[in-house]
Amino acid sequence: MTRSPLMPDGVYALQDNGYVERERVSRISDASKSAPVRPAGAYLANPGHLKSDAHDPDYIIIVSVVALAAIGILMVYSASAIPSYRLSQNTFQMVAPQIASGLAGLAAMLILMRIDYRYLRVASVPLAVVALFMLVVVLLPQFGTSVNGSSRWLKLGPLPEIHPAEVAKLALVVYLSHWLATRGRRIRSFFHGAMPLAFIVVPFLLLVVREPDLGTASVIVLLAFALYFVAGANLLHILMAVIAGAAGGLVAILAVGTYPLERINTLFNPWEDPLNHGYHTLKGLEAISAGGLFGTGLGNDKVIVPNDFNDFIFSVIAQEFGLIGGALVIGLFVAFAYAGIRTAIRAPDTFGGLMAAGVTSWICFQALINIGVVVALVPVTGITLPFVSAGGTSLVVSFAAVGILLSVSRETVERGWVSASADSGRGYGGTYLPGSRRGSIPAGPTGRA
């Protein structure tokens, strides 16, 4: 009998031929009878079994992401209003699409929050295939839009431009969560765990690096490592993967060209070339220092930072609202991380726990990298600050990911309740959920359900 790292204290699951054996952890009345053990896969065969006694979602997650999105819209307007008016006499030229994307993302979050997340197991493979296809198509000149030598945006007729790498991150979270859940204890095997995982992740990485987009590639690597670790991987295999990943990263840096090495050199000495390579970094630091404790006030920037509405939007927050505003944004991400990890720990099954951990690690790693760039702790990467930076695809996909996280949070259980099931075999093991009030599972004479 093995213990999953995502199951509540006292809950164990034995994964063998698709059946689950649960250990009793709460008081059982003398009149209780043994509950039947159901085979994995019985629930998707009959979707009616997927319905459960869902409770309210985690409001800490909702408040944190909505607050971050509201701050983002305000900051995008503050950073872009004057340049937009200078170019088109329309101060809302850049913030209007951000508002539209925010509303679309909010709708996606509310819809996915109400849908049982287990249905995503059926869509995991098609979603991964579509994401890979988009990453290939964006490299074609007739479909991809190239900016500064990087083909990251897909243009399909009158539709807004799409950033396929953002879709790829969500697809990887869903598919890897499904795949790792079906592995069970075999994830600790090198040939059944580490090697297949590499074959899944590497195609995504190669296509993203080919754009090139090393910032997103680093987020994908961190995301994959986080899910692999949470799924119970062998620590020796993780160490081997880290070494292989470092070597692969070095090869990617050398293959892409000189600009990654220039950015690394700029990180350590931005004053060597203050008017060229070090300009963004130095202006970001100047903006943060100009903000002081309480900031210069909304729209009252003393230092203009390039790309301040996107990659360097945290410098606008720190300048206009000072240390207090910067700490507030960081605090909202910390609150999101806390609620996301809590959701992963209390998830009703391994698949839900892995998805919660994946979404949380993705959002938090990306935020950490973006803020690290602005404060000169990380080389300039070109990735957005989730929910805050300008970027329609990023905002919509991030809200959709949070909707999945909220769907999991609606079925979380307190420590000590029995609710976890094994995820094994080809049947996409469903979750056995106790009665309408999440009562304990009755046990037989042996003390086992």
N, C-alpha and C positions, 0 to 999 in steps of 0.2 A: 504494500500500500504506500503510495507516494503522496506527498503534500504539494499542491500547486502554490506558487508564491502569490497568486492573485486571489486565493480563497480566504475567507475570514478565518480567524483563529478557531481551531477545533473542528474544521470541516476538512475532510479528506476524500479523495476520489481514487478508485482503482480503475485504470483504463485497460480493459481486456475484452476483446471481441465486441466492443460497442456497448458494454453494460457498465452500470455505475453502482458501487456499493457505498452507502453513506453511513457515517457514524453518528449516533445519536448524541446531541450536545445540549438539549434542553429537556425540561421535565416532561415526562410522559405519564398520562393518567393510566390507572390500572385497567380501564376498560378499552384502551386503545388497541387497534389491530395493526398487523403488518401492512405497510403500503407496498404496492407492487413496484418492482424495478422495471423501468421501461427501456427498451432498446434505443440506442442512439439512432437518430434519423427518423423516428416515428413522428416527430413533430412537423417537419416540413412535408412529410407525406400527407398529413392532415393539417392544413394551416390553422384550423380552429384551435388546435392545441397551443398555438403560439400566443394566444391571448392570455394575459396575466393580470394580476392585481397591481397595476402601476400606480405609483403615488406621484406627488408633485415633483417637478424637476428641481435640480440644484439651483437655487436662486443666486448663489454667489457667482456661479458661472455666467448666468444671464446678465446680472448687474455689471460684472467686470467687463464683458465683451461689448455690451451696449454703451457703457461709459467710454471705453477706449475708442469705439467707432464715432461717438459724438465728439470727443476731443479731436479725433483725426479730421473730421469734416471741418471743425472750427479752425484747426491749424492749417489745413490745405487752403482754405479760403484766405486766411491771414497771409500765407506765404505767396499765394498766386494772384491775389486780387489786383495789385498794381501792375505787375507784368502783363496780366491778361488784358487789362484796360488799355495798356500802352499798345498792345498788338491788335486788339479787336474791339476796343471800346466796350467790352463786356467783362465785368469783374467776376461773373459767375461761369466763365468759359471752362475752367478746370474743375471747379467744385461741383457744378451741376451733374456731370457724369458720376462723381463720387457719391453724391446723394442718391442718384438713381441706383447705383450699384449697391449702396448700403440698404436701400429698401428691398431690392431683389434678394440680397443676401439674408436679410431679416426674414423675408417670406420663406426662403429655403430652409432656414434654421427652424422656424415654427412648424413647417411641414414635416421635416425629418425628425423633429422631436416627438411628433405624434405617431410616427411609423415604428413598428417593432424592428429594432436594429438587426434581428436575426435574418430578416429577409435579404440583407446585404450580402449574406454568404452566397446566395444564388447569383447576385450581380457582381461578385468579386472578380471572377475571371473576365467577363466581358468588359468591365471597367478598366482592368489592367491592359487588355488588348487595345481598347480605344485610346488609352493614354499613350501607349507605345506608338500607335499609328500617328497620333498628333505630333509626337516628338520627331517622327520621321518626316512628316509632311512639312513641318515648320522649317526644315533645312532646305526645302526646295525653293529656288528663287521665285517661282511664280506664285507661291502661297505665303512664304515667310517674309516678314518685314525686317530689314537689316538696319540697325542703328549703331553707329560707332563700331562697325565690324562684327556685331553680334546679332544673330538671327534668333530672337526669342519670342516674337509675336506673330501670331497666325491671323491672316486677314482673309475672311470668307465673305465676299460680296459686301452687302450693306451692313452686315453685322459688326458690332464693335470688335476690336482686336482682342484675341484670346492669348493668354500666356500658358502654353501647354505644360510647362514645368510645374505650375501650380496644381493643375489637374493631376499630374503624375504623382505628386506628393499624397494627395487624397487617395488615389488608386492604390498606391503602395501600402498605405495604412490599412485599408480594407483587405487587400489581398494577403498581405503578410500576416495579418491577424488571423484570417481564416486558415492559411497554410500552417502557421505555427501551432494553432489550436488542434489541427488534425494530426500533427506530429506526435503529440503527447510526450512520453518519455524518450522517444527516439530523437528528440531535438538535441540530446546530449551526445549523440553519435556523430562522428566526423563525416561519414559518408551519407547518413540520412538526415543530418541537420545542417552542419556548416557548409558543405559543398553545394547542396541544392539551393541553400539560401543565397550563396554567392552567384549562382547561375540566374537567380531571379532578379537580384538587385543590379548586377553589372550592366545588363543592357540599358536600363534606365540611366545609369551613371554615364555610360559612354555617349549616349545621345545628348544628354544635358551638357557634358563637357565639350561635345562637338559644336555647340551653339556659338561661342562658348559661354558657360554660366557656372563658374567655379563656386560661387556663393551658394546657389541652389544645390549643386552637387555635394557641398559640405553638409547642408541640412539633410539631404537624403541619406548620407553616410551615418550621421548622428542618429537619425530616426531609425535606420535599420539596426544599428548597434543597440539602441534602447530597447526595441522590441525583442531582439535576440536575447538580450540579458534578462528581461522580465519574463520571457518564456521559459527560463530555467536552463540556459545554455551552459556547457562546460566552460569553466573559467580559462582553462588552458587553450581551448579553441578560440575564445574571445581574444586572448593575448595574441594568438597567431593571426587572427583577423586584423587586429590593430596594426601589427607589423606589416602584413600584406597591404592594408589600406594606406599606411604611410608611404610604402614603396610605390603603390599605384598613384597616390597623390603627387609624389615627386615626379613620376613619369608624365602625369597629366600636365603639371606645371611646365615642364620642359617642352612638351609637345605643343602646347597651346601657343607659346611664343614668349616674348620678353616681358610683356606687361605684368604677369603675376610676380615675377622676380622684382620688377620695379616697384610694385606695390608693397612687397615685403620689405624692401630696402627703405621705402618711404616711411613705413611704420616705425622703424628704428631711428630714422633721422630725417624727419619731414623738412627741416630747415636747410637741408642740402640743396633742394630745388624748390624754394618757396613759391615761385610764380608758375610752376608747371605741375610736376608730379605731387608735390607736397601742398598744393594750394587748397584742395578740399579739406584735408586734415587740419591744416592750420586755421582756416576760416571756421571750421566746426569748433575747435578749441576756443577761438576768440569769441564766438557767439555764446558759448557756455559761460565763459568768464564774464562777459558783459551782463549776463542775467543776474548775477549775484544771488542773494537770498530770495527776493520777492519778484525779480524780473523787471523788465523795462515797460511792460504793459502790452496789451493785445494790439498787434499791428505796428508797434513802435520799435521796429528793429533798428539797432545801431550797426550791426554787422550783417551783411548779405552773404549767404552761403549758397554755392551752386547746388542745384538739385535739392533745395531745402524743403520742397513739397513732397519729396519721395525718400531717397536714401538717407538724407540728413534731416528729416523732419524732427527728430529728437532734439537737434540743436535749436530749432525754432521754439520748441516747448521750453527748453532750459533757458533760452534768452528772454522770452516774453513773460514767462511765469516763474523763472528762477529755480532755485534748488527745490522749493516747495512743489512746483509743477512737475519737475522731473521725478521727484520722489513719489508723487501721486501716481504717475504713469507706471513706474516700476512697481509700486505697491499693488496696482491693479493686476499686473502680470503675476505677481507673487500670489495674490488671492486666487487667480485663475489656476495657477500651478497646484496650490493646496487643494482646491476643490476637485481638480482633475485627477490628482493622485488618490484622493479619498474615494472618488468614483471608481477608479481602477481596482482598488483594494476591496471595495464592497460590491463589485459587479456580480451578477447572479451566475455568470458562467465565464469560462476562460476566453472565449471569443470576445465577449463584451469587455472584459478586463483588459485584454490586449489592445482593442480599439481605443479604449479610454486612455490607456498609457501612451499609445501612438499619437493620438491627436494632441494630448497634453505636451508630450516631448517635442513634437514638431513646432507648435506655436511658441513654446518657451525657448527652445534652442534658437529659432529664427529671431525672436526678440532679443535674446542675449547677444547674438552676433551683430545685429543691427546697432544696438546701443554700444556694443564694444567698438564698432567702427567709429562712431561719433566721438567717443572719449579716447580714441587712439590706443586701444588695447588689441584690436584685430585689424588686419589689412582691409582696405576698401574692397567690398565684395559686390555691391550693387543689388542687395536684396532688401525687401521692404520691411518696415516695422508692422507686424500684423495688426489689422484693424485701424491703423493710424495713417500710414503712408498712402499717397495717391496710387491707385491701381485697382481697376474694376475687377479683373479676374481674381486677384489676391483677396479682395474683400469678400466677393461672393463665395469663393471656395472655402475661405476660412470660416465664414458663417455656416456653410453647409457642414463642415467638419464639426463645428460646435453643436449643430443640431443632432448629429450622431452621438456626440458625447452626452448631450442632454437626454437622448433616448435611453442610453445606458443608465444615466443617473435616476431615471424614473422607476427603475427596478432594483436599485441597490438595497442591500439588507444590512442591518446592524451586525456587529460582531456577535458570533454565537448562534446565529440562525443557520439552518441548513437550507442551501438553495443552489449549490453548484453542481454541475454535471460534467461528465467527461466529454471531450470533443475528439472523437476518433472515427476512423473508417470513412467510407465514401458517402455516408448518409448525412453528413453535416449535423452532428449530434445536437439535438435540441436541449432545452433546459427544463428540468422538472421543477415547477414552481408549486409550492404548497398552497393550501386553501386560500380563500378570499382575503383573509387577514394575515397571510403569511405565517400561519401557525406551524408548529413543529411537525416533522414527519413521524408518524407513529412507528414504534419499534416493536419487534417481536420478542420472544423470550430470550433471544441471544443478545438483546440490546442493540440490534442493528436493524435499519429499515430495509 
